[in-house]
Amino acid sequence: MNFDLTQEQQMVKKLMRDFSNEEVAPGAVDRDRTGKFPLDIFKTLSQMGMMGLPFPEKYGGAGADTISFAIVTEELSRACASTGITYSAHISLGGAPLHLFGTEQQKQDFLIPICTGESLGAFGLTEPNAGSDAGGTETAAVLEEGKYIINGSKVYITNASYAKHLALTAVTGRKDGRKEISAIIVPTDTEGFTIIDNYEKMGLHASNTTELILDQVTVPEENLLGERGRGFQQFLVTLDGGRIGIGAMAVGIAQAAYERALNYSKERKQFGKSLSSFQITQFKLADMAMKIELARNMVYKAAWMKDQGRKFTKEASMCKLYASEIAMQIASEAIQIHGGYGYMREYEVERYLRDAKLLEIGEGTSEVQRMVIAGQIGC
Ligand SMILES: Cc1cc2nc3c(=O)[nH]c(=O)nc-3n(C[C@H](O)[C@H](O)[C@H](O)COP(=O)(O)OP(=O)(O)OC[C@H]3O[C@@H](n4cnc5c(N)ncnc54)[C@H](O)[C@@H]3O)c2cc1C
C-alpha cells in the first residue's frame, strides 16, 4: 500500500494550489455577494487543460486519473466552492456520461467541446416531483419519425446556462408496467428549450443553478445516450463518480474553514493569551485536522478504486456522506472559534457553512447515501 501521491498528482496539486490562491480566492467574497459567475476562471482552466482532465487525449482531455480530478476539485473548493461545484459538475455530471455511454460520433460532437471548455458540462435529472426518487421522472420523450419530441421540466440543474448541450433523463415508454427512462442529449439552443436562472440560494451564490422547461423540444433519434431504457442505471453510475467530486469539494471547504480557525486562534487573545493556548481550542482544531485527514483518504480511496476499474459505489457514497457531514461540523466549529466575528460576513467563515450545506443534499441526500450504503452492506 502506498499513500504517496504520484509525481503527476503532486504537480497537479501544486499547480492548482497556486492557481487557486492567486486567481480564485481573491474574488470569492465578491462573487458570493454579487453571484457573478466565474467565467474568466473557467477560460483560464481551459487554457491550463483542466476542463477535460480525466478524459482521453483523443477527445481533447488530459488522460489523467480520478485522484487528480479530486485534487483539482478540492483545491478550487478550498478557495471558492462555487467554482468547485461548477468544475465538479462539468466533469462528473457533464463529461462523464458522454465518455461512459456515448457513441464515437457523440463523443466527437459533444465530449470534445466539454474537454476544450467551449461548453460547460451539465446533467438534467431532478424534477419538481422527482428528487431522491428519480424514478418518478415525468419528463417524456416520444419517438416520432426518427426524432424525439420532449416535454417536461427539470429543476436545480447546475451549469445549464453555460452549456451548449446537456444530457437529461426522460420517460421514453413503459415496460412491464414500469417507466422506461432513457438519457437524451439536448443542445441548449433547440427551439422550445428554456433555461431559467433565478434561484435565490443559501450559498454557492456564484454557481449557476437553473430550471429547464422543455416544450416540444425536438432532437434526432441519434441523440439517445446509451441504450434506450437504461437511463436510470446510467445515472446511478454517473452519480457514483459525481459523489467523489462532492466529497472532494467537502474536503476543500473543510480545509479552508480549518485553516482560518487555526490562524485566527493564534492571533486572537482573550484572558491575556491566544485562543490556541487553551486546550479546548486545541482539541477542537485537532478533531478538525483528524476528520479532514480521514475524509480526504476516503475520497482518494474511492477515486483510486474507480481508476482500478473496481466497483466503488459503497466507497463513493461513504466518502460523500462523511466528507459533507464533517464539512458542516468544521465550518460551524470554525465560526465558533471566531466568536462574534465568525458570525459576520467580513470574516468569511460563515460562507463555508452556507456553501457546505448543499453537499449534504446534492447528488443524493445524506439519507439517500445511508440507504445506498445499507444496500451495499447487505441490509
Ligand atoms: C444547488 C443545487 C444544485 C443541484 N444540481 C443538480 C444537477 O446539476 N442535476 C440534477 O439533476 N440535480 C441537481 N440538484 C438536485 C439534487 O440532486 C436534489 O435536490 C436532491 O437529490 C434531493 O432531491 P429533492 O430536492 O427533490 O428532495 P426530496 O427527494 O424531496 O427529499 C426531501 C427530504 O426527504 C428525504 N427523503 C426522501 N426520500 C426518503 C426516503 N425514502 N427515506 C428517508 N428520507 C427520504 C431526503 O433525504 C430529504 O431530506 C441540485 C440541487 C441543488 C440544491
The ligand as a Gaussian input file, in Angstrom:
#p B3LYP/6-31G(d) Opt

LIG

0 1
 C      -27.557000      23.866000      -5.693000
 C      -28.101000      22.576000      -6.252000
 C      -27.528000      22.030000      -7.393000
 C      -28.061000      20.856000      -7.964000
 N      -27.551000      20.379000      -9.162000
 C      -28.217000      19.369000      -9.796000
 C      -27.828000      18.976000     -11.134000
 O      -26.874000      19.518000     -11.729000
 N      -28.550000      18.000000     -11.746000
 C      -29.604000      17.395000     -11.136000
 O      -30.220000      16.542000     -11.769000
 N      -29.973000      17.717000      -9.862000
 C      -29.309000      18.703000      -9.197000
 N      -29.692000      19.067000      -7.912000
 C      -30.822000      18.363000      -7.272000
 C      -30.412000      17.492000      -6.096000
 O      -29.708000      16.382000      -6.533000
 C      -31.706000      17.164000      -5.335000
 O      -32.136000      18.358000      -4.703000
 C      -31.514000      16.054000      -4.322000
 O      -31.277000      14.823000      -4.956000
 C      -32.733000      15.892000      -3.375000
 O      -33.925000      15.863000      -4.075000
 P      -35.127000      16.827000      -3.605000
 O      -34.577000      18.193000      -3.525000
 O      -36.285000      16.607000      -4.514000
 O      -35.506000      16.352000      -2.149000
 P      -36.519000      15.171000      -1.740000
 O      -36.207000      13.945000      -2.508000
 O      -37.910000      15.686000      -1.803000
 O      -36.121000      14.932000      -0.226000
 C      -36.581000      15.751000       0.844000
 C      -36.095000      15.117000       2.147000
 O      -36.701000      13.818000       2.303000
 C      -35.691000      12.842000       2.480000
 N      -36.117000      11.595000       1.866000
 C      -36.543000      11.385000       0.588000
 N      -36.814000      10.082000       0.390000
 C      -36.542000       9.450000       1.539000
 C      -36.632000       8.084000       1.975000
 N      -37.010000       7.113000       1.157000
 N      -36.270000       7.794000       3.240000
 C      -35.864000       8.772000       4.079000
 N      -35.758000      10.064000       3.744000
 C      -36.100000      10.400000       2.491000
 C      -34.460000      13.428000       1.814000
 O      -33.275000      12.828000       2.299000
 C      -34.590000      14.879000       2.183000
 O      -34.097000      15.093000       3.480000
 C      -29.146000      20.209000      -7.314000
 C      -29.683000      20.724000      -6.130000
 C      -29.196000      21.914000      -5.607000
 C      -29.842000      22.472000      -4.362000

